[in-house]
Amino acid sequence: MTDLVIPAPATPSVPTTTGGRFPVRRVFCVGRNYAAHAREMGHDPDREPPFFFTKPADAVVTDDAGTPYPPMTERLEHEVELVVAVGVGGADIPVDDALDHVWGYGVGLDLTRRDLQAEAKRLGRPWDMAKGFDASAPIGTLVPAADVDPTHGTIALTVDGERRQHGDLADQIWSVAEVLAELSRAVRLEPGDLVMTGTPDGVGVVAPGSVLVGTVEGVGTVRTTLGPAPSLT
């Protein structure tokens, strides 16, 4: 075995209701998986194959910790999502078998630098810096799959106590099983992968100091407070 020339980075992990922690390998996200959200973003929802983007594993923020407000944006927006934690790997997974690969579920926030995303779209460039920046994925405690029905249940988000987003998992264009099956055609899913499954409509701007609370019925909560905006000096 070759010696490492620098210390290996720590493995990010997410708390679970079992008392242990779930190690994070990769974070995949599904774009526009709720029809009303697709419309509010200026798109017509349909049943074309879902598309995916990623966040770094170390973008996760856990244990209700605060989230630093990111630099290079004047339009940070919230998106509350059901998070799927993969416990059994596989490729080309049939839809009927997909939920057998799930370890558990949680609630997450896909924070987005919307102004950077809009500029990237305009220029035909990747979204990486709009979606995959530091601390862009606060995630709550994971619940074992046996305790959750991912096909329905209220999903909602408040900002400073005011409701911003409200929908139902049943409103997803692609179900969790279909999302996992489709993703496994593009990459081999592995234990430790997280999949954020899209957000309902109502996304909006958040400011430094905002308190964000996301919930999914039967799953749990994610809570974080945004830090101050970075100094320009």
Secondary structure as UniProt FT lines:
FT   STRAND          13..16
FT   TURN            17..18
FT   STRAND          21..23
FT   STRAND          26..30
FT   HELIX           35..40
FT   TURN            41..42
FT   STRAND          52..55
FT   HELIX           57..59
FT   STRAND          60..61
FT   TURN            63..64
FT   STRAND          76..78
FT   STRAND          80..86
FT   HELIX           95..98
FT   HELIX           99..101
FT   STRAND          102..109
FT   STRAND          112..113
FT   HELIX           114..123
FT   HELIX           128..131
FT   TURN            134..135
FT   STRAND          137..139
FT   STRAND          142..144
FT   HELIX           145..147
FT   TURN            150..151
FT   STRAND          154..159
FT   TURN            160..161
FT   STRAND          162..168
FT   HELIX           169..171
FT   HELIX           176..186
FT   TURN            191..192
FT   STRAND          193..196
FT   STRAND          204..205
FT   TURN            208..209
FT   STRAND          211..216
FT   TURN            217..219
FT   STRAND          220..226
//
